[in-house]
Amino acid sequence: EGDPKRDHYLIGHSGGGQFLTRYVAMEPITAKRVVAANAGTYPFARLDWDWGYGFGKLPRDLQNEDRLKKMVETPMTIYLGLADNLPKGENFDDSPEANRQGKVRLERGRNFFESFNWTKVEVPNVGHDAELMINDLRMEKALGFQ
């Protein structure tokens, strides 16, 4: 803590993962790796989709190629529970904007990964459960340790 020579990692599940994908899009990241687990929606690199789902309706200085390049260069893992495939539930965004990304969190995460081609790690038999995701052995791979 507070030591710039020490590696640090950012990990977020659900709304936390969603926050991290947006933070990476807006701010330079010094973390060794960012892990976004089972996020509800993602900021796709599209100007025709409003901010939060894409980069549309942002001020011009926030819609530039340098920002997208920095986002793509961020060491990011999209960490997905293969059983996180229910189209409804508490805090589930089923708006038309969200559904353009995919019908369920798993599909949205896969589509977001394909658009940027970061690291993707999938956890079998786990749904929208932060504790199971974080305690799974695949978290080591998500963090880049394997």
TIMI-2910 file (N, C-alpha, C, CB; in pm, 1 decimal, decimal comma, always signed):
<rs>
+----------+----------+----------+----------+----------+----------+----------+----------+----------+----------+----------+----------+------+
!      n_x !      n_y !      n_z !     ca_x !     ca_y !     ca_z !      c_x !      c_y !      c_z !     cb_x !     cb_y !     cb_z ! resn !
+----------+----------+----------+----------+----------+----------+----------+----------+----------+----------+----------+----------+------+
!    +84,0 !   -117,3 !     +0,0 !     +0,0 !     +0,0 !     +0,0 !    +89,0 !   +124,3 !     +0,0 !    -95,8 !     -0,6 !   +121,7 !  Glu !
!    +71,5 !   +206,2 !   -101,0 !   +147,3 !   +329,7 !   -108,5 !   +287,4 !   +314,2 !   -164,4 !   +155,6 !   +389,6 !    +25,2 !  Gly !
!   +328,4 !   +193,1 !   -200,5 !   +462,0 !   +168,8 !   -254,0 !   +453,0 !   +159,5 !   -406,1 !   +524,0 !    +38,8 !   -193,6 !  Asp !
!   +503,5 !   +259,2 !   -479,7 !   +490,8 !   +258,0 !   -625,1 !   +567,9 !   +144,5 !   -691,6 !   +537,6 !   +388,9 !   -680,7 !  Pro !
!   +661,7 !    +82,4 !   -620,3 !   +738,5 !    -28,1 !   -677,1 !   +664,7 !   -161,2 !   -665,7 !   +873,5 !    -38,2 !   -608,3 !  Lys !
!   +560,2 !   -162,9 !   -587,7 !   +485,7 !   -285,7 !   -563,2 !   +373,3 !   -300,0 !   -666,5 !   +428,2 !   -286,8 !   -419,2 !  Arg !
!   +361,5 !   -420,5 !   -725,0 !   +253,5 !   -445,5 !   -820,2 !   +118,6 !   -438,4 !   -750,2 !   +271,2 !   -582,3 !   -888,0 !  Asp !
!    +19,8 !   -385,4 !   -820,3 !   -116,2 !   -387,5 !   -768,0 !   -211,8 !   -426,3 !   -881,0 !   -155,0 !   -249,1 !   -706,9 !  His !
!   -325,0 !   -479,7 !   -841,4 !   -424,2 !   -532,5 !   -933,4 !   -559,5 !   -472,4 !   -898,5 !   -428,8 !   -687,6 !   -928,3 !  Tyr !
!   -642,9 !   -454,2 !   -998,7 !   -779,6 !   -407,4 !   -977,0 !   -874,0 !   -520,0 !  -1017,2 !   -809,4 !   -276,1 !  -1058,2 !  Leu !
!   -962,9 !   -558,7 !   -926,5 !  -1057,7 !   -666,9 !   -951,0 !  -1196,7 !   -617,3 !   -914,3 !  -1020,3 !   -795,3 !   -869,8 !  Ile !
!  -1291,3 !   -637,3 !  -1003,4 !  -1429,2 !   -600,5 !   -974,4 !  -1524,7 !   -704,3 !  -1028,6 !  -1461,7 !   -463,8 !  -1032,6 !  Gly !
!  -1628,7 !   -734,2 !   -952,1 !  -1732,1 !   -829,0 !   -994,3 !  -1864,8 !   -755,8 !  -1011,3 !  -1746,4 !   -944,7 !   -891,6 !  His !
!  -1939,4 !   -792,0 !  -1113,9 !  -2072,1 !   -736,9 !  -1141,1 !  -2061,5 !   -585,4 !  -1162,4 !  -2170,3 !   -769,4 !  -1024,3 !  Ser !
!  -2124,1 !   -505,7 !  -1076,1 !  -2114,1 !   -360,2 !  -1089,4 !  -1971,0 !   -311,9 !  -1075,9 !  -2201,0 !   -291,8 !   -985,6 !  Gly !
!  -1889,8 !   -381,7 !   -996,2 !  -1748,5 !   -346,2 !   -981,9 !  -1671,1 !   -369,8 !  -1110,3 !  -1685,4 !   -425,4 !   -868,9 !  Gly !
!  -1701,4 !   -479,7 !  -1179,3 !  -1639,0 !   -506,6 !  -1308,6 !  -1684,2 !   -406,8 !  -1413,0 !  -1670,7 !   -647,8 !  -1354,8 !  Gly !
!  -1811,4 !   -372,1 !  -1408,1 !  -1866,5 !   -271,7 !  -1499,2 !  -1797,0 !   -137,1 !  -1476,7 !  -2020,1 !   -257,7 !  -1479,4 !  Gln !
!  -1779,7 !    -99,5 !  -1350,4 !  -1709,6 !    +25,0 !  -1317,3 !  -1567,3 !    +22,8 !  -1373,1 !  -1706,6 !    +46,6 !  -1164,1 !  Phe !
!  -1496,1 !    -88,5 !  -1354,0 !  -1356,9 !    -94,7 !  -1399,5 !  -1345,3 !    -80,0 !  -1550,5 !  -1293,5 !   -225,7 !  -1356,0 !  Leu !
!  -1436,6 !   -140,1 !  -1627,2 !  -1426,4 !   -126,2 !  -1773,0 !  -1446,2 !    +18,8 !  -1815,6 !  -1529,6 !   -215,9 !  -1842,9 !  Thr !
!  -1530,2 !    +91,3 !  -1745,2 !  -1550,4 !   +232,6 !  -1777,7 !  -1433,3 !   +318,2 !  -1728,4 !  -1682,0 !   +282,9 !  -1716,2 !  Arg !
!  -1380,5 !   +284,2 !  -1613,3 !  -1265,8 !   +357,4 !  -1558,8 !  -1145,5 !   +344,2 !  -1651,9 !  -1230,2 !   +305,5 !  -1417,4 !  Tyr !
!  -1121,0 !   +222,4 !  -1698,8 !  -1010,5 !   +198,3 !  -1791,9 !  -1029,6 !   +280,4 !  -1919,2 !   -999,9 !    +47,9 !  -1826,1 !  Val !
!  -1153,9 !   +300,2 !  -1959,7 !  -1181,3 !   +378,3 !  -2080,4 !  -1153,0 !   +526,7 !  -2061,6 !  -1325,0 !   +359,3 !  -2122,6 !  Ala !
!  -1154,1 !   +574,1 !  -1938,2 !  -1143,0 !   +717,9 !  -1912,3 !  -1012,0 !   +761,4 !  -1848,5 !  -1254,5 !   +760,3 !  -1825,1 !  Met !
!   -945,6 !   +673,0 !  -1776,5 !   -827,9 !   +712,7 !  -1699,2 !   -709,6 !   +620,4 !  -1726,9 !   -860,3 !   +712,9 !  -1549,7 !  Glu !
!   -587,6 !   +672,8 !  -1722,3 !   -470,9 !   +585,9 !  -1734,1 !   -462,5 !   +493,6 !  -1612,1 !   -341,0 !   +669,9 !  -1748,3 !  Pro !
!   -425,1 !   +371,3 !  -1635,7 !   -420,6 !   +269,8 !  -1530,5 !   -275,7 !   +228,7 !  -1506,7 !   -507,6 !   +146,2 !  -1568,1 !  Ile !
!   -236,2 !   +222,9 !  -1380,8 !   -101,0 !   +177,6 !  -1347,3 !   -101,0 !    +36,4 !  -1290,6 !    -36,8 !   +272,8 !  -1247,7 !  Thr !
!   -217,0 !    -25,1 !  -1279,8 !   -225,8 !   -160,8 !  -1225,3 !   -154,8 !   -259,5 !  -1316,8 !   -373,0 !   -202,4 !  -1206,0 !  Ala !
!   -100,4 !   -362,5 !  -1257,1 !    -36,9 !   -470,3 !  -1333,6 !   -141,2 !   -537,6 !  -1423,2 !    +29,2 !   -574,7 !  -1238,3 !  Lys !
!   -262,7 !   -552,6 !  -1372,7 !   -372,2 !   -611,3 !  -1449,7 !   -504,9 !   -568,4 !  -1389,3 !   -361,2 !   -766,0 !  -1453,3 !  Arg !
!   -605,4 !   -556,0 !  -1475,6 !   -742,8 !   -526,5 !  -1435,7 !   -826,4 !   -650,1 !  -1468,5 !   -798,7 !   -397,3 !  -1508,7 !  Val !
!   -905,7 !   -696,0 !  -1372,0 !   -993,4 !   -811,6 !  -1392,3 !  -1137,7 !   -765,7 !  -1375,4 !   -959,2 !   -927,8 !  -1292,2 !  Val !
!  -1214,3 !   -773,1 !  -1483,1 !  -1356,6 !   -738,9 !  -1480,0 !  -1435,7 !   -869,0 !  -1486,5 !  -1395,7 !   -642,2 !  -1598,3 !  Ala !
!  -1501,9 !   -903,4 !  -1376,1 !  -1573,6 !  -1030,6 !  -1365,6 !  -1724,2 !  -1009,0 !  -1375,5 !  -1538,8 !  -1101,1 !  -1233,7 !  Ala !
!  -1786,8 !  -1081,0 !  -1467,3 !  -1932,9 !  -1084,7 !  -1480,3 !  -1997,5 !   -946,2 !  -1479,1 !  -1991,5 !  -1167,6 !  -1369,0 !  Asn !
!  -1938,9 !   -853,1 !  -1551,5 !  -1998,0 !   -719,0 !  -1560,0 !  -2133,0 !   -725,6 !  -1630,9 !  -1902,8 !   -621,5 !  -1634,4 !  Ala !
!  -2219,5 !   -631,9 !  -1597,9 !  -2351,9 !   -630,2 !  -1660,2 !  -2348,9 !   -578,5 !  -1802,4 !  -2446,2 !   -546,4 !  -1578,9 !  Gly !
!  -2274,7 !   -471,1 !  -1826,0 !  -2257,8 !   -413,8 !  -1959,3 !  -2115,7 !   -360,0 !  -1969,6 !  -2363,4 !   -300,9 !  -1987,2 !  Thr !
!  -2078,2 !   -324,0 !  -2091,9 !  -1941,3 !   -282,2 !  -2120,1 !  -1942,2 !   -161,8 !  -2213,8 !  -1860,0 !   -398,5 !  -2181,7 !  Tyr !
!  -1837,5 !    -78,7 !  -2211,3 !  -1828,3 !    +33,2 !  -2305,6 !  -1761,2 !    -10,0 !  -2436,7 !  -1750,2 !   +150,1 !  -2242,2 !  Pro !
!  -1841,2 !    -57,2 !  -2531,2 !  -1787,3 !    -98,0 !  -2660,7 !  -1731,6 !    +23,8 !  -2733,7 !  -1896,1 !   -167,9 !  -2746,3 !  Phe !
!  -1634,6 !     +2,5 !  -2820,1 !  -1570,2 !   +110,6 !  -2895,4 !  -1658,2 !   +152,3 !  -3013,2 !  -1429,9 !    +66,6 !  -2945,7 !  Ala !
!  -1774,2 !   +206,8 !  -2980,5 !  -1870,5 !   +250,0 !  -3081,8 !  -1920,3 !   +389,3 !  -3047,7 !  -1989,0 !   +150,7 !  -3092,3 !  Arg !
!  -1914,3 !   +477,8 !  -3144,0 !  -1963,6 !   +613,8 !  -3123,5 !  -2114,7 !   +623,6 !  -3142,1 !  -1893,9 !   +709,3 !  -3218,8 !  Leu !
!  -2175,0 !   +524,2 !  -3205,5 !  -2320,2 !   +526,8 !  -3227,2 !  -2397,6 !   +466,4 !  -3109,9 !  -2354,9 !   +451,9 !  -3355,3 !  Asp !
!  -2328,7 !   +420,5 !  -3006,1 !  -2392,8 !   +371,8 !  -2883,2 !  -2359,7 !   +470,7 !  -2772,5 !  -2344,7 !   +225,7 !  -2845,7 !  Trp !
!  -2460,9 !   +512,4 !  -2697,0 !  -2441,0 !   +610,2 !  -2589,7 !  -2339,9 !   +560,7 !  -2486,6 !  -2574,2 !   +641,3 !  -2521,2 !  Asp !
!  -2275,2 !   +657,1 !  -2418,3 !  -2174,7 !   +626,9 !  -2316,7 !  -2229,9 !   +527,2 !  -2214,5 !  -2128,8 !   +756,3 !  -2246,1 !  Trp !
!  -2142,5 !   +438,2 !  -2177,7 !  -2176,9 !   +330,2 !  -2086,7 !  -2192,4 !   +200,8 !  -2163,5 !  -2305,0 !   +362,4 !  -2009,7 !  Gly !
!  -2253,6 !   +210,8 !  -2280,1 !  -2268,0 !    +96,9 !  -2370,5 !  -2170,0 !   +111,5 !  -2487,0 !  -2414,3 !    +85,6 !  -2422,8 !  Tyr !
!  -2132,5 !   +233,3 !  -2515,5 !  -2037,1 !   +269,6 !  -2619,2 !  -1972,4 !   +401,3 !  -2579,3 !  -2106,0 !   +280,2 !  -2759,3 !  Gly !
!  -1925,6 !   +478,0 !  -2677,4 !  -1858,4 !   +605,2 !  -2650,7 !  -1936,9 !   +724,8 !  -2704,7 !  -1719,2 !   +604,0 !  -2711,4 !  Phe !
!  -2061,0 !   +703,3 !  -2743,4 !  -2142,7 !   +810,8 !  -2797,9 !  -2186,3 !   +911,1 !  -2692,0 !  -2263,6 !   +753,4 !  -2865,8 !  Gly !
!  -2213,2 !  +1031,6 !  -2737,3 !  -2262,3 !  +1143,0 !  -2655,2 !  -2164,7 !  +1186,3 !  -2546,3 !  -2393,0 !  +1105,1 !  -2591,7 !  Lys !
!  -2038,5 !  +1156,4 !  -2564,8 !  -1934,8 !  +1209,2 !  -2475,7 !  -1880,3 !  +1337,4 !  -2537,3 !  -1819,7 !  +1104,4 !  -2452,5 !  Leu !
!  -1820,5 !  +1425,6 !  -2456,7 !  -1752,3 !  +1541,4 !  -2515,3 !  -1645,7 !  +1494,6 !  -2615,0 !  -1688,0 !  +1629,2 !  -2404,3 !  Pro !
!  -1624,1 !  +1571,0 !  -2718,9 !  -1530,9 !  +1532,9 !  -2826,2 !  -1393,1 !  +1491,7 !  -2774,2 !  -1515,2 !  +1647,9 !  -2923,5 !  Arg !
!  -1342,6 !  +1560,8 !  -2671,4 !  -1208,4 !  +1528,4 !  -2622,5 !  -1203,7 !  +1391,5 !  -2554,3 !  -1160,7 !  +1636,0 !  -2525,4 !  Asp !
!  -1318,7 !  +1332,1 !  -2526,1 !  -1321,9 !  +1198,3 !  -2467,0 !  -1350,2 !  +1089,9 !  -2570,7 !  -1426,6 !  +1192,6 !  -2357,3 !  Leu !
!  -1370,9 !  +1131,4 !  -2695,8 !  -1399,6 !  +1036,5 !  -2804,0 !  -1284,9 !  +1035,5 !  -2904,3 !  -1532,8 !  +1072,2 !  -2874,9 !  Gln !
!  -1166,3 !  +1005,4 !  -2861,0 !  -1054,9 !  +1009,4 !  -2954,8 !   -981,2 !   +876,0 !  -2959,8 !   -958,5 !  +1120,9 !  -2917,0 !  Asn !
!   -904,5 !   +857,7 !  -3066,7 !   -834,0 !   +731,8 !  -3087,9 !   -727,8 !   +706,3 !  -2982,0 !   -770,5 !   +730,6 !  -3224,6 !  Glu !
!   -664,1 !   +811,2 !  -2930,2 !   -563,6 !   +792,0 !  -2825,1 !   -625,4 !   +727,8 !  -2701,6 !   -498,6 !   +926,0 !  -2787,7 !  Asp !
!   -745,2 !   +770,8 !  -2666,3 !   -814,1 !   +714,1 !  -2549,5 !   -844,0 !   +565,7 !  -2573,2 !   -946,0 !   +792,0 !  -2520,0 !  Arg !
!   -894,5 !   +533,2 !  -2692,2 !   -923,2 !   +393,2 !  -2723,8 !   -796,1 !   +309,5 !  -2726,1 !   -994,9 !   +382,6 !  -2858,2 !  Leu !
!   -688,1 !   +367,1 !  -2779,3 !   -560,6 !   +295,4 !  -2783,7 !   -512,3 !   +263,9 !  -2642,2 !   -454,4 !   +378,1 !  -2859,5 !  Lys !
!   -520,8 !   +360,3 !  -2552,2 !   -479,3 !   +337,1 !  -2413,2 !   -567,1 !   +231,6 !  -2347,1 !   -484,8 !   +468,0 !  -2332,6 !  Lys !
!   -694,9 !   +235,3 !  -2378,7 !   -785,8 !   +135,4 !  -2323,1 !   -747,2 !     -4,6 !  -2371,1 !   -931,6 !   +167,3 !  -2362,2 !  Met !
!   -723,5 !    -18,2 !  -2500,1 !   -687,7 !   -148,4 !  -2556,8 !   -554,0 !   -197,5 !  -2501,4 !   -681,3 !   -140,1 !  -2710,2 !  Val !
!   -462,3 !   -106,8 !  -2474,5 !   -330,3 !   -145,1 !  -2424,0 !   -329,9 !   -179,7 !  -2275,5 !   -232,5 !    -33,9 !  -2449,0 !  Glu !
!   -437,7 !   -151,2 !  -2205,1 !   -446,3 !   -183,7 !  -2062,2 !   -449,0 !   -334,8 !  -2045,3 !   -572,4 !   -119,0 !  -1997,2 !  Thr !
!   -366,8 !   -390,1 !  -1956,7 !   -371,7 !   -534,9 !  -1932,4 !   -502,1 !   -571,5 !  -1860,9 !   -248,7 !   -580,8 !  -1848,3 !  Pro !
!   -595,7 !   -625,6 !  -1936,4 !   -731,4 !   -651,3 !  -1886,5 !   -767,0 !   -797,9 !  -1906,9 !   -834,8 !   -560,1 !  -1957,7 !  Met !
!   -834,8 !   -853,6 !  -1808,4 !   -893,8 !   -986,4 !  -1821,8 !  -1044,5 !   -972,9 !  -1807,4 !   -835,9 !  -1085,8 !  -1716,0 !  Thr !
!  -1116,5 !  -1030,7 !  -1901,8 !  -1261,3 !  -1043,7 !  -1891,5 !  -1283,6 !  -1182,1 !  -1830,9 !  -1335,3 !  -1026,2 !  -2033,5 !  Ile !
!  -1337,9 !  -1185,8 !  -1710,1 !  -1347,9 !  -1307,4 !  -1627,9 !  -1495,5 !  -1343,6 !  -1615,3 !  -1282,2 !  -1286,9 !  -1485,5 !  Tyr !
!  -1533,6 !  -1457,7 !  -1674,3 !  -1674,9 !  -1489,5 !  -1691,6 !  -1713,7 !  -1622,6 !  -1629,2 !  -1709,1 !  -1490,8 !  -1837,5 !  Leu !
!  -1822,7 !  -1623,3 !  -1554,7 !  -1881,9 !  -1747,1 !  -1505,6 !  -1970,7 !  -1805,5 !  -1614,4 !  -1962,7 !  -1723,0 !  -1375,0 !  Gly !
!  -1944,4 !  -1929,6 !  -1653,6 !  -2019,6 !  -1989,4 !  -1763,8 !  -2167,2 !  -2010,4 !  -1730,7 !  -1957,5 !  -2121,2 !  -1802,0 !  Leu !
!  -2202,2 !  -2013,2 !  -1603,5 !  -2342,9 !  -2028,1 !  -1565,1 !  -2409,6 !  -1892,9 !  -1538,4 !  -2354,1 !  -2116,7 !  -1441,1 !  Ala !
!  -2341,2 !  -1783,4 !  -1568,4 !  -2400,9 !  -1650,1 !  -1551,6 !  -2478,3 !  -1618,1 !  -1679,2 !  -2290,7 !  -1539,8 !  -1522,2 !  Asp !
!  -2586,1 !  -1692,3 !  -1699,1 !  -2657,8 !  -1685,0 !  -1825,8 !  -2808,3 !  -1666,3 !  -1809,4 !  -2631,8 !  -1809,0 !  -1905,3 !  Asn !
!  -2848,7 !  -1606,8 !  -1698,3 !  -2990,7 !  -1580,2 !  -1676,6 !  -3025,7 !  -1440,6 !  -1727,9 !  -3026,8 !  -1593,7 !  -1526,6 !  Leu !
!  -3131,7 !  -1429,5 !  -1808,3 !  -3165,5 !  -1299,7 !  -1866,7 !  -3240,6 !  -1205,0 !  -1773,7 !  -3246,7 !  -1321,1 !  -1988,2 !  Pro !
!  -3259,4 !  -1240,6 !  -1651,7 !  -3328,2 !  -1153,8 !  -1555,1 !  -3259,0 !  -1167,8 !  -1420,6 !  -3480,6 !  -1189,8 !  -1543,5 !  Lys !
!  -3291,8 !  -1081,2 !  -1330,7 !  -3237,0 !  -1091,2 !  -1196,7 !  -3214,8 !   -954,1 !  -1137,6 !  -3107,4 !  -1169,5 !  -1197,6 !  Gly !
!  -3178,4 !   -954,0 !  -1012,4 !  -3153,8 !   -829,2 !   -941,6 !  -3040,1 !   -752,8 !  -1008,3 !  -3121,3 !   -856,0 !   -793,5 !  Glu !
!  -3062,3 !   -626,0 !  -1033,1 !  -2962,4 !   -536,5 !  -1092,8 !  -2921,9 !   -576,7 !  -1234,3 !  -2839,8 !   -532,4 !  -1005,6 !  Asn !
!  -3003,3 !   -653,7 !  -1303,7 !  -2971,2 !   -693,0 !  -1441,0 !  -3027,2 !   -588,8 !  -1536,9 !  -3028,1 !   -834,4 !  -1473,7 !  Phe !
!  -2941,2 !   -534,5 !  -1621,1 !  -2980,0 !   -432,4 !  -1718,7 !  -3036,9 !   -502,4 !  -1842,1 !  -2858,1 !   -341,0 !  -1757,1 !  Asp !
!  -3167,2 !   -494,2 !  -1860,3 !  -3227,2 !   -553,7 !  -1979,9 !  -3283,1 !   -445,8 !  -2073,6 !  -3338,8 !   -652,1 !  -1940,1 !  Asp !
!  -3218,1 !   -330,4 !  -2070,4 !  -3256,6 !   -221,0 !  -2160,1 !  -3220,4 !   -258,0 !  -2304,2 !  -3186,9 !    -87,6 !  -2118,4 !  Ser !
!  -3283,4 !   -192,9 !  -2401,8 !  -3246,7 !   -218,3 !  -2541,6 !  -3097,8 !   -194,3 !  -2567,3 !  -3329,7 !   -129,8 !  -2634,3 !  Pro !
!  -3041,2 !    -92,2 !  -2502,3 !  -2898,3 !    -62,5 !  -2520,6 !  -2812,1 !   -178,0 !  -2470,4 !  -2860,0 !    +67,9 !  -2447,0 !  Glu !
!  -2847,0 !   -232,2 !  -2355,6 !  -2770,9 !   -344,6 !  -2299,9 !  -2788,9 !   -469,6 !  -2385,2 !  -2814,5 !   -372,8 !  -2154,9 !  Ala !
!  -2910,3 !   -493,6 !  -2431,5 !  -2937,8 !   -614,7 !  -2508,9 !  -2870,6 !   -615,2 !  -2645,5 !  -3085,9 !   -630,9 !  -2526,5 !  Asn !
!  -2828,6 !   -497,3 !  -2695,8 !  -2748,4 !   -495,9 !  -2819,5 !  -2615,0 !   -565,7 !  -2796,8 !  -2724,9 !   -350,7 !  -2868,4 !  Arg !
!  -2566,1 !   -562,4 !  -2673,0 !  -2437,9 !   -625,7 !  -2640,7 !  -2451,9 !   -776,5 !  -2624,3 !  -2379,8 !   -565,3 !  -2513,4 !  Gln !
!  -2571,2 !   -824,0 !  -2595,6 !  -2598,4 !   -965,0 !  -2571,6 !  -2715,5 !   -976,2 !  -2476,0 !  -2473,5 !  -1037,9 !  -2515,0 !  Gly !
!  -2777,0 !  -1091,5 !  -2472,6 !  -2897,0 !  -1110,0 !  -2389,8 !  -2864,7 !  -1138,4 !  -2243,9 !  -2980,6 !  -1222,6 !  -2445,0 !  Lys !
!  -2747,1 !  -1194,5 !  -2216,7 !  -2708,1 !  -1229,0 !  -2078,8 !  -2564,9 !  -1182,5 !  -2054,5 !  -2721,2 !  -1383,2 !  -2053,0 !  Val !
!  -2523,3 !  -1178,2 !  -1928,8 !  -2388,8 !  -1128,3 !  -1894,2 !  -2279,1 !  -1206,7 !  -1965,2 !  -2367,0 !  -1135,3 !  -1742,8 !  Arg !
!  -2292,3 !  -1338,6 !  -1970,9 !  -2190,5 !  -1421,7 !  -2035,5 !  -2173,7 !  -1381,6 !  -2181,8 !  -2227,7 !  -1570,9 !  -2025,1 !  Leu !
!  -2282,3 !  -1368,5 !  -2254,0 !  -2276,6 !  -1330,1 !  -2395,2 !  -2217,8 !  -1189,9 !  -2412,5 !  -2416,7 !  -1336,3 !  -2457,6 !  Glu !
!  -2255,4 !  -1097,4 !  -2325,4 !  -2202,4 !   -961,1 !  -2333,5 !  -2052,1 !   -959,6 !  -2310,1 !  -2272,2 !   -870,2 !  -2231,9 !  Arg !
!  -2006,6 !  -1034,8 !  -2210,9 !  -1863,3 !  -1041,3 !  -2183,0 !  -1784,8 !  -1099,7 !  -2298,7 !  -1838,2 !  -1122,7 !  -2058,9 !  Gly !
!  -1837,7 !  -1206,7 !  -2357,8 !  -1770,3 !  -1267,1 !  -2473,6 !  -1764,5 !  -1169,1 !  -2590,4 !  -1842,5 !  -1396,4 !  -2516,7 !  Arg !
!  -1873,4 !  -1099,7 !  -2615,4 !  -1875,5 !  -1002,7 !  -2725,3 !  -1778,6 !   -887,8 !  -2700,0 !  -2017,1 !   -947,8 !  -2745,1 !  Asn !
!  -1771,3 !   -840,8 !  -2577,0 !  -1677,7 !   -733,0 !  -2543,7 !  -1534,1 !   -780,1 !  -2561,3 !  -1700,3 !   -683,7 !  -2399,3 !  Phe !
!  -1504,0 !   -899,8 !  -2515,7 !  -1370,4 !   -956,4 !  -2533,0 !  -1333,8 !   -960,3 !  -2680,9 !  -1362,6 !  -1097,9 !  -2471,9 !  Phe !
!  -1425,9 !  -1006,2 !  -2764,4 !  -1398,2 !  -1016,0 !  -2908,0 !  -1368,0 !   -879,4 !  -2968,1 !  -1516,6 !  -1079,8 !  -2980,7 !  Glu !
!  -1429,5 !   -774,5 !  -2916,1 !  -1408,6 !   -642,5 !  -2974,7 !  -1271,7 !   -584,8 !  -2940,0 !  -1517,1 !   -547,7 !  -2928,6 !  Ser !
!  -1211,2 !   -629,1 !  -2830,4 !  -1080,7 !   -576,1 !  -2789,6 !   -971,0 !   -681,7 !  -2785,6 !  -1092,2 !   -511,9 !  -2654,4 !  Phe !
!  -1009,8 !   -808,1 !  -2771,5 !   -915,5 !   -919,6 !  -2770,5 !   -812,6 !   -911,0 !  -2658,4 !   -844,7 !   -926,6 !  -2902,3 !  Asn !
!   -859,7 !   -884,7 !  -2536,7 !   -774,1 !   -893,1 !  -2419,2 !   -761,8 !  -1040,3 !  -2379,4 !   -830,9 !   -806,8 !  -2301,2 !  Trp !
!   -738,9 !  -1066,1 !  -2252,5 !   -739,7 !  -1202,8 !  -2201,9 !   -881,7 !  -1235,1 !  -2156,3 !   -636,6 !  -1221,2 !  -2084,8 !  Thr !
!   -924,9 !  -1356,8 !  -2184,1 !  -1056,4 !  -1401,8 !  -2137,4 !  -1036,7 !  -1531,6 !  -2060,6 !  -1157,0 !  -1421,5 !  -2257,0 !  Lys !
!  -1097,9 !  -1539,2 !  -1943,2 !  -1095,1 !  -1661,4 !  -1862,9 !  -1239,4 !  -1693,2 !  -1826,8 !  -1004,8 !  -1645,5 !  -1733,5 !  Val !
!  -1278,5 !  -1819,1 !  -1849,8 !  -1414,6 !  -1862,0 !  -1819,3 !  -1412,5 !  -1969,0 !  -1711,1 !  -1484,9 !  -1914,8 !  -1945,9 !  Glu !
!  -1508,2 !  -1959,5 !  -1619,6 !  -1515,6 !  -2050,0 !  -1504,6 !  -1640,8 !  -2136,7 !  -1518,8 !  -1517,6 !  -1970,2 !  -1369,4 !  Val !
!  -1623,5 !  -2268,8 !  -1537,2 !  -1740,1 !  -2355,7 !  -1551,2 !  -1818,8 !  -2368,2 !  -1420,7 !  -1696,8 !  -2493,5 !  -1598,4 !  Pro !
!  -1948,1 !  -2391,2 !  -1435,1 !  -2037,5 !  -2420,6 !  -1321,8 !  -2048,8 !  -2307,7 !  -1220,0 !  -1990,3 !  -2543,8 !  -1251,7 !  Asn !
!  -2015,5 !  -2186,1 !  -1258,0 !  -2029,5 !  -2072,3 !  -1166,6 !  -2114,6 !  -1967,0 !  -1236,0 !  -1889,2 !  -2013,6 !  -1124,9 !  Val !
!  -2212,6 !  -1916,5 !  -1162,7 !  -2299,5 !  -1811,4 !  -1214,4 !  -2254,1 !  -1675,1 !  -1166,7 !  -2443,7 !  -1836,0 !  -1172,8 !  Gly !
!  -2349,0 !  -1594,2 !  -1125,5 !  -2320,0 !  -1456,6 !  -1084,2 !  -2286,0 !  -1454,8 !   -935,2 !  -2440,9 !  -1362,4 !  -1114,4 !  His !
!  -2171,0 !  -1511,5 !   -900,5 !  -2132,0 !  -1531,2 !   -760,5 !  -1987,4 !  -1485,6 !   -741,4 !  -2148,6 !  -1680,6 !   -718,2 !  Asp !
!  -1969,5 !  -1370,3 !   -679,0 !  -1835,5 !  -1312,3 !   -661,8 !  -1743,9 !  -1404,1 !   -582,2 !  -1844,9 !  -1176,8 !   -592,5 !  Ala !
!  -1792,9 !  -1461,2 !   -474,4 !  -1708,1 !  -1544,9 !   -389,2 !  -1655,2 !  -1666,3 !   -465,3 !  -1785,9 !  -1590,6 !   -265,6 !  Glu !
!  -1742,7 !  -1734,0 !   -540,1 !  -1697,3 !  -1850,0 !   -617,0 !  -1600,7 !  -1808,9 !   -727,6 !  -1816,9 !  -1924,0 !   -677,2 !  Leu !
!  -1626,1 !  -1696,8 !   -791,6 !  -1537,1 !  -1650,4 !   -898,6 !  -1398,3 !  -1617,7 !   -843,9 !  -1596,8 !  -1526,9 !   -968,5 !  Met !
!  -1394,0 !  -1545,2 !   -733,8 !  -1265,1 !  -1501,8 !   -679,2 !  -1186,7 !  -1618,2 !   -620,1 !  -1286,3 !  -1394,8 !   -573,1 !  Ile !
!  -1256,2 !  -1714,0 !   -562,1 !  -1187,5 !  -1827,4 !   -499,9 !  -1155,7 !  -1940,0 !   -596,7 !  -1270,5 !  -1881,2 !   -388,2 !  Asn !
!  -1201,0 !  -1931,5 !   -720,3 !  -1171,1 !  -2034,5 !   -818,7 !  -1023,0 !  -2028,6 !   -856,8 !  -1260,6 !  -2018,0 !   -943,9 !  Asp !
!   -964,6 !  -2144,7 !   -881,7 !   -822,3 !  -2151,0 !   -918,0 !   -791,5 !  -2074,5 !  -1046,8 !   -779,1 !  -2296,1 !   -933,5 !  Leu !
!   -890,3 !  -2055,0 !  -1131,2 !   -867,5 !  -1982,1 !  -1256,6 !   -840,1 !  -1833,6 !  -1233,9 !   -987,6 !  -1997,9 !  -1348,3 !  Arg !
!   -864,8 !  -1786,0 !  -1112,7 !   -833,8 !  -1645,7 !  -1082,2 !   -684,6 !  -1619,5 !  -1101,2 !   -876,6 !  -1610,0 !   -937,4 !  Met !
!   -600,9 !  -1718,9 !  -1074,0 !   -456,2 !  -1700,7 !  -1096,6 !   -428,4 !  -1669,7 !  -1243,3 !   -377,5 !  -1827,2 !  -1053,4 !  Glu !
!   -496,6 !  -1739,8 !  -1332,4 !   -480,1 !  -1712,5 !  -1475,3 !   -535,6 !  -1574,3 !  -1509,2 !   -550,6 !  -1821,3 !  -1560,2 !  Lys !
!   -650,7 !  -1540,3 !  -1450,7 !   -710,7 !  -1409,0 !  -1475,9 !   -616,0 !  -1296,4 !  -1435,1 !   -843,8 !  -1395,6 !  -1400,3 !  Ala !
!   -541,2 !  -1317,9 !  -1327,6 !   -446,0 !  -1217,5 !  -1279,4 !   -314,1 !  -1219,2 !  -1356,6 !   -418,4 !  -1239,5 !  -1132,2 !  Leu !
!   -298,4 !  -1316,6 !  -1446,3 !   -176,7 !  -1324,9 !  -1526,6 !    -63,8 !  -1400,5 !  -1460,8 !   -130,0 !  -1189,2 !  -1559,8 !  Gly !
!    -93,9 !  -1479,2 !  -1357,5 !    +10,5 !  -1554,5 !  -1287,3 !    +45,9 !  -1684,6 !  -1358,9 !    -34,0 !  -1584,9 !  -1145,2 !  Phe !
!    -37,4 !  -1730,7 !  -1450,3 !    -11,4 !  -1857,1 !  -1521,9 !    +12,1 !  -1829,3 !  -1668,0 !   -128,5 !  -1956,3 !  -1505,1 !  Gln !
+----------+----------+----------+----------+----------+----------+----------+----------+----------+----------+----------+----------+------+
</rs>
